[in-house]
Amino acid sequence: MMCLLLGPAGVGKTLLVKRLQKLSCRTGKGELGEPPPTRPTVGTDLTDIGGPRKITIRELGGCMGPIWSSYYGNCRALLFVMDASNPTQLSASCVQLLGLLSAEQLTGASVLILFNKIDLPCYMTLEEMKSLVRLPDIITCAQQNITTAEISAREGTGLAKVLHWLQDTHRASS
């Protein structure tokens, strides 16, 4: 299964995919350890996530937003990351999300919106973020099945749920 990992620059996509890969190799047991070093993704990066069935995550750099649509084909799952600690970036993230949800090629994809960086002291609550981006309205109007989750890629909070969502989505699309 091909899963796209999208979101603006600096929201933690690279760290997220590295942590998910490590978590999938350990079958969810024990500590994740210190976060690995990351660099901004320039272009695209493919990462395989282990488990009962292999899932390939294609991370696209935030700067590639204008050409994300070139990668929509065969996408069965979409992880969209927003920065829960940056309210000024949320409106731009919302515009990107609306563009994704209106793309004809993604109408059949399952979507998981991840509010990352909940480990930072300035993060907004899930309710504040949902209200700010009018998420209930977006979910009502979208053709996709949309799920949300609060995570900390740095601390590992919520990543087991993301991994389960990916595996469940893979099973459902097989």
Stockholm file with secondary structure:
# STOCKHOLM 1.0

chainA/1-174         MMCLLLGPAGVGKTLLVKRLQKLSCRTGKGELGEPPPTRPTVGTDLTDIGGPRKITIRELGGCMGPIWSSYYGNCRALLFVMDASNPTQLSASCVQLLGLLSAEQLTGASVLILFNKIDLPCYMTLEEMKSLVRLPDIITCAQQNITTAEISAREGTGLAKVLHWLQDTHRASS
#=GR chainA/1-174 SS CEEEEECCTTSSHHHHHHHHHHHHHTTTCSCCCSCCCCCCCCSEEEEEECSSSCEEEEEECGGGGGGGGGGCTTEEEEEEEEETTCHHHHHHHHHHHHHHHTCGGGTTCEEEEEEECTTSTTCCCHHHHHHHTTHHHHHHHCSSCEEEEECBTTTTBTHHHHHHHHHHHHHHHC
#=GC SS_cons         CEEEEECCTTSSHHHHHHHHHHHHHTTTCSCCCSCCCCCCCCSEEEEEECSSSCEEEEEECGGGGGGGGGGCTTEEEEEEEEETTCHHHHHHHHHHHHHHHTCGGGTTCEEEEEEECTTSTTCCCHHHHHHHTTHHHHHHHCSSCEEEEECBTTTTBTHHHHHHHHHHHHHHHC
//
